[in-house]
Amino acid sequence: MAALLHAALLVAAGGVAAATIAGFIPSPRGWLDIVTHFRPHLAAAALLLAIAAALLCVPPWGVVLAAALAVAAAANLGVVLAQWPYRAAPAGVGGGTTLTVGVLNVRYRNTDHARIVRWIREARPDVLVLVEVSAAWADALEPLADLYPHRAVGRTAFVTMMARRPWTACDVLPGPRPKQGLLQARFDLGGTTLTVIAAHPASPTRPHRVRLRDAELATLASLASAAPGPVAAMGDFNATPWSAPMRRLVRASPLRYAGLVATTWPAFLPRWLGLKIDYIMLGNGCAVVDCKVGPDVGSDHRPVVATIRCAPP
């Protein structure tokens, strides 16, 4: 039994070490990208295995294995903590316009329309971005016209924006994928122009889709950098904050995380096991009052709602 336990410990330690090393290797084809999304999980696993090695393995090998695992835990945790400075600024007590924004991937094949429509009526964000909106979903959203008179539905493949207040412009901006542009709306907040960008970069299921996702996130960074005033970007970005494309996004743009830690996908898992891939990001004088991940509303993603405050001109 002891031999089996030691063998299992060595296999698990080798897996964690290999995944940790792989996460630091640049992959031109993008296939190692998936490892980077599990930095917090790898850090926790490495720490637990280090403790187990110190307690169960005979010195000096137990000490050596525990030390190596502790290094792996520190390496993964370091990448996670390095994103801490990129949180959105908290709103102070000064002036400005306060409003709520929300984002939800409704899931293309989800037929539980009523449950999500009910959540929207309860949450009532001023500006709402919905992702993976099919033709059936567009029909299901029609009854919300009384609450959201300003809507951009069907203008891109799957990405919709709805607002309770009028926008001065709402445009489809080209991205790297045909028919899947980015939505950009501008709102006049009493002399301050708020730019809201909605995007759904490609899911990284194949190497070429990894490259498409990264290109769309780079486009998002450029659009946010060109915003004339406060800016908010929302959507399912198909990448975690610890992944390379998201680290590049925050370094290359004014966008910062309204909420950094709370996970959003998949909704059926406990939150401590999930991944954060759905975002509300703010910049250029757009600060966060509050940001929360919502409950399971029938999609495989959880909604995110934030109260934000835009600085006066």
N, C-alpha and C positions, 0 to 999 in steps of 0.2 A: 504493500500500500504506500509506503514511504517513497519507494522508487517511482511508482506511478505519479504520485503527487509532485515529486521533483521534476519528472519529465513534463508533466502538464504545465508546471510553472515555467520551465525553460522554453517550451513552445510558445506560451502566451507572451513571455518577455521578448522572445525573438520577433514575434508578430508586431508588438508595439514598437520595438526598436526599428524594425524595417519600415513600418508606416511613418514613423517620425523622420527617419532619414529621407524617405521618398518625398515627403512634404517640402523638403528644402532643395530638391533637385529640379532645376528648370526643365520643363518638358515641352519641347517645340511642337509636339503633336497634341499636347493637352491631356493625355490619358492619366497622368499622375495628379491632375487637378482635384479629383474627388477626395484624395487623402486630406487635403488642406482644410476641408470643411469640418473635420472631426478633431480639431485641435483641443477643445475642452475635454472631449471624451478620451482622447489619448493621454492628456495630462492626468486625468483622474485615474485611468487604468494603470498608467506607469507608477503613480504614487502608491496605489494599493498593492501592486505587484512588488514594489520596492520594500514595503513593510512586510509582505509575506516572505520575501527572500531573506530579509534580515532575521526573521523569526524562525523560519523552517529550514534554511540551508546551513550546512556546517561551514564555519569559517575555515580558510579565508574566502572561499568561493561565494559564500552567502553575502559577505561584505562587498565583494567586487560586483556581484550582480545587483545588489541593492543600490550601490553607488551609480552604476550605469543607468539603472532605471530612474534614479533621482535626477540624473542629467537629462534624460528624455522628458521627464515631467517638467523640469524647469524650462527646457527648450520650447515645448508646446505652450506652456503657460506664459512664457515671455512674449510669444507672438500675439496671444490673446490680449495681454495687458498693454501691449504697444498700441492697441487701438483705443485705449481709454481716453487719450487726449482729443480724439476725434468725435466726442459727443457734442451734441448741439448745446449752445449756451442756454442756461436757464433764464427764463424771462424775469426781469426785475419788476420793481413797483412803478416804473415810469409809464409814460403814455404809449400809444400805439393801438392798433386794431387787433382784437382777439377773435379768433374763429376756430372751429374744429374741422379737422380733415381726417379722412379715413381711407383705408385700402383693404381690399379683399379679393383673393383669387377664388372665384365661385366654383371652379372646376368645370371644364367644358362638358363633360358627360353627366354632370350632376342633374338629376331631375327633381330634387327636393327644392323647387323654386320658392314655395310658400314660406319655408322656414327662414330663408335668407331675406326675402322681402320683409318679413316680420321683424327680423333683426335690424334692417335698415331703418324701418319706421321707428323703432325704439331708440336706436343710436342717433339718428338724424344729424350726421356730420354736415357742415356747410358745404364742403367739397368732398366728393366721394369718387375714388378710382376703383373700378372693377375690372378684373383680368379674366381672360378665357370666356368672354361673353359670346356665346354662339347665337344663331338666329332664334333658337328656342328661348334662350335667356333674354334676348332683346324683347321678345313678345312678353315674357314674364315681368319685365321691368316697366312695361307701359303703365300699369296702375299707379306707379310712383310719380307720374307727371304732375300731380297736384302738389307734391312735396318738392320735386326737382323739376322746375319748369325749364331749366337750361341744361341740355343734354347733348353729348356727342357720342352717339351710338352708331355702330356700324361703319365708322369712318376709317378705322384700321381693323386689321384682323385681330379680334378678341379683346382689344383694350377700349374701355369706355370711361368717360368722365361725366359726372353729373354734379350740378351745383344748385344751391338754393338761392344764390345771389347772382346777378348777371355778370358775365365776363365781357370785357371790351374786345377780346379776340380769342378765337380757339382754332388752332391750326394743326394740321398733320405735317410733321417734319420728317424727311426721309431718313431711314436708318439703313443698316447693311443688309436687311432682309426685304425682299419685294413684298409689298402689301402690308408689312408690319412696321409702320412708321411709329414715331413717338408723338403723343398728343401734348400740345403746349397751349395753355390758357393763361390769359392775363386778366387780373382783377384790379380795378381802381379802388383803393382803400383810402379815400379822402386825400388824394395827393401822392400816395405811395402806390407803386405798381407791384403787385405780388404776381410772380410767375410760378405756375404750377405745371410740372412736367410729369407725364404718366408714361411708363415704359414696362415692357415685358420681354427682357432679353431671352434668347433661346435657352432651352434646358440643355445642360451639357451631357447629353446622352451619347454623343459621338465626338471624335476629335474636331471635325469641321464645325460642329455646333458649339463646342467650347470656344473656338476662334470667333464665331459669330456673336456669341454672348459677350466676349471681351470687347469686340469692336463696338457693340451697342452701348456698353457701359462707358467706353471712351467717348462715344457721341454724346451720351448723357452728361459727362463731365464738361464737354465743350459748351453744350447748351446752357448748363448752369453757370458756367464762368461768364457767358455773354449776357446773362440776365441783368436788366438795368437797375434792379433793386432787390428786395427780399425774394427768395426763391425756395420752393419746396419741390422735391422729387419723390414720387411714390410709385410703387409697383412691386411685383414679384420679380426680383432680380436674378433668381436662380444661382445665388452665390452667397456665401457667408462672409461676415466682416473680416475673418482671418484668411480668406483666400486672396491670391495675388491680384485679381482684377479689382476687388473692392478696396484693397490697400492702395492701388494706383488711383482709384476714383477719388478717394478723400485727399490724396496728396496733390492731385491735379485740378481740384475744383474747390469751391467754397462749401460744398455739401458736408454736413455733419449728421451723425445719427441722433434722431429724436429719442430712440431707445436702442441700446446696444446689445443687451444680454438676452431679453425674453425671446424664446423660440416660437416659431409660427407653423412649422411643418415637420412631419405629418401630424394632423390634428388628433389622430387616434392614439398617439404615444404620449406618455407622461412628458410634461414640458422639459424636465431635466434631461430627457433623452433626445429631444428634437433638435432641429436646425433652425437658425434664423436666416430666412431668405426673403421675407416680405418686409418692406421698408417704408418709413416716412423719414426723409432726410431734409435738413433745413440749412439755410445759409444767407449771407448778406443782410444781416440784421433781422432775420427771422429766428426767433427764439422759442424754446419749448416751455410751456407751462406744465403740461402733464402728457404722458404717453403710456398707453396700456394695450396689451394684447388681449383680445376679447375671447369669448368662450367658443367651444365647438358649435358651429352653426349649420353643420351638414356638409360642408366642403371638406377637402383634405387639408386645407389651409385655415388658420385662424385669422380673424380680422385684426387690424391694428388701427387704433383711433388716437389722435393726439390733439390737444388744445395748444395752439400756437399763438404767438404775438408778434406782429410785424412792427418794426420801429417806425415812428413818424418820419416824414421827409425832413 
